[in-house]
Amino acid sequence: MTFKKADYILDFAKKIDEGSFGIYGLYSLSDEEVIRRFTSLKGIGVWTAEMIMTFCMQRPDIVSFTDLAILRGMRMLYCHRVIDKARFDRYRKRYSPCGTVASLYLWAIAGGAIPELDDPEAGKKLFRK
């Protein structure tokens, strides 16, 4: 871990300790508001906020456009060379309200769970048994 990341963690912990950032209040907020609150902190971007909502807060409908493996899984599943924001949003709407489950499957696909699928961006089979 870098010193910069350690500083971000310490800053975050300090804000929680002094009460200027309320973690428990986040559960009653919309996904967009949770992202806004987290990204107001030093060192936390949209991807980190989405991963916190997915794995810590267990939000049911999170699909991250900034996650490279999710984009790769979509490219492999739907045979697209590029997943732009408009196309991503169409797929995300299809997955709703269970986007988080879809994300888990897309990560598995990107990791080679279905060896028959290739990544059109790579132009070759990525995983063979």
C-alpha positions as CSV (number, residue, x, y, z in Angstrom):
1,M,0.0,0.0,0.0
2,T,1.3,3.4,-0.8
3,F,1.6,6.2,1.7
4,K,-0.9,8.2,-0.2
5,K,-3.5,5.4,0.1
6,A,-2.7,5.1,3.8
7,D,-3.3,8.9,4.2
8,Y,-6.7,8.5,2.5
9,I,-7.7,5.7,4.9
10,L,-6.6,7.7,7.9
11,D,-8.5,10.8,6.6
12,F,-11.6,8.6,6.1
13,A,-11.3,7.0,9.6
14,K,-10.8,10.5,11.2
15,K,-14.0,11.8,9.5
16,I,-16.0,8.8,10.8
17,D,-14.5,9.1,14.3
18,E,-15.2,12.9,14.5
19,G,-18.7,12.3,13.1
20,S,-18.4,14.4,10.0
21,F,-19.1,11.3,7.8
22,G,-21.9,9.1,8.9
23,I,-21.7,5.6,7.6
24,Y,-25.0,4.3,8.9
25,G,-27.0,7.1,7.3
26,L,-25.8,5.9,3.9
27,Y,-28.2,2.9,4.0
28,S,-31.2,5.1,3.6
29,L,-29.9,7.0,0.6
30,S,-30.2,6.3,-3.1
31,D,-27.3,4.8,-5.0
32,E,-26.6,8.1,-6.7
33,E,-26.4,9.9,-3.3
34,V,-24.2,7.2,-1.8
35,I,-21.8,7.6,-4.7
36,R,-21.9,11.4,-4.3
37,R,-21.1,11.2,-0.6
38,F,-18.3,8.7,-1.0
39,T,-16.7,10.6,-3.9
40,S,-16.6,13.7,-1.8
41,L,-13.9,12.0,0.2
42,K,-10.2,12.1,-0.7
43,G,-9.1,9.0,-2.6
44,I,-12.5,7.5,-3.3
45,G,-13.8,7.5,-6.8
46,V,-17.0,6.2,-8.5
47,W,-15.6,2.6,-8.9
48,T,-14.6,2.4,-5.2
49,A,-18.0,3.7,-4.1
50,E,-19.7,1.1,-6.4
51,M,-17.6,-1.7,-4.9
52,I,-18.5,-0.6,-1.4
53,M,-22.2,-0.6,-2.3
54,T,-21.8,-4.0,-3.9
55,F,-19.8,-5.9,-1.4
56,C,-20.2,-4.0,1.9
57,M,-23.7,-2.5,1.6
58,Q,-25.1,-5.4,-0.5
59,R,-27.0,-3.1,-2.8
60,P,-29.0,-5.2,-5.3
61,D,-28.7,-3.2,-8.5
62,I,-25.0,-2.1,-9.0
63,V,-23.4,-2.5,-12.4
64,S,-20.2,-0.5,-12.8
65,F,-19.4,1.2,-16.0
66,T,-15.9,2.0,-14.7
67,D,-15.1,-1.7,-14.0
68,L,-13.0,-3.1,-16.8
69,A,-13.9,-6.8,-16.1
70,I,-17.6,-6.0,-16.3
71,L,-17.1,-4.3,-19.6
72,R,-15.0,-7.2,-20.8
73,G,-17.7,-9.6,-19.7
74,M,-20.3,-7.6,-21.6
75,R,-18.0,-7.6,-24.7
76,M,-17.6,-11.4,-24.5
77,L,-21.3,-12.1,-23.8
78,Y,-22.7,-9.9,-26.4
79,C,-19.9,-10.1,-29.0
80,H,-19.2,-6.3,-29.2
81,R,-15.7,-4.8,-29.7
82,V,-16.7,-1.8,-27.7
83,I,-19.2,-1.2,-24.9
84,D,-19.9,2.6,-25.0
85,K,-21.9,4.3,-22.3
86,A,-25.2,4.2,-24.2
87,R,-24.9,0.5,-24.9
88,F,-23.9,-0.2,-21.3
89,D,-26.9,1.7,-20.0
90,R,-29.2,-0.4,-22.2
91,Y,-27.8,-3.6,-20.8
92,R,-27.8,-2.2,-17.2
93,K,-31.6,-1.5,-17.6
94,R,-32.2,-5.0,-18.7
95,Y,-30.4,-6.3,-15.6
96,S,-32.4,-4.1,-13.2
97,P,-33.4,-4.7,-10.4
98,C,-30.8,-7.4,-10.1
99,G,-27.8,-5.7,-11.6
100,T,-25.4,-6.8,-8.8
101,V,-26.1,-10.5,-9.6
102,A,-25.5,-9.7,-13.3
103,S,-22.2,-8.1,-12.3
104,L,-21.1,-11.3,-10.6
105,Y,-21.9,-13.3,-13.7
106,L,-20.1,-10.7,-15.9
107,W,-17.0,-10.9,-13.7
108,A,-17.1,-14.7,-14.0
109,I,-17.4,-14.6,-17.8
110,A,-14.5,-12.1,-18.0
111,G,-12.4,-14.5,-15.8
112,G,-13.0,-17.4,-18.2
113,A,-16.0,-19.2,-16.7
114,I,-17.2,-19.9,-20.2
115,P,-14.2,-20.9,-22.2
116,E,-16.1,-20.9,-25.5
117,L,-16.6,-17.1,-25.3
118,D,-13.9,-14.9,-26.6
119,D,-13.3,-11.2,-26.2
120,P,-14.0,-9.5,-29.5
121,E,-11.6,-6.7,-28.4
122,A,-8.8,-9.2,-28.1
123,G,-9.6,-10.9,-31.3
124,K,-8.7,-14.3,-30.1
125,K,-9.8,-17.0,-27.6
126,L,-8.6,-15.9,-24.1
127,F,-9.2,-19.1,-22.2
128,R,-8.9,-22.6,-23.5
129,K,-9.2,-25.9,-21.6
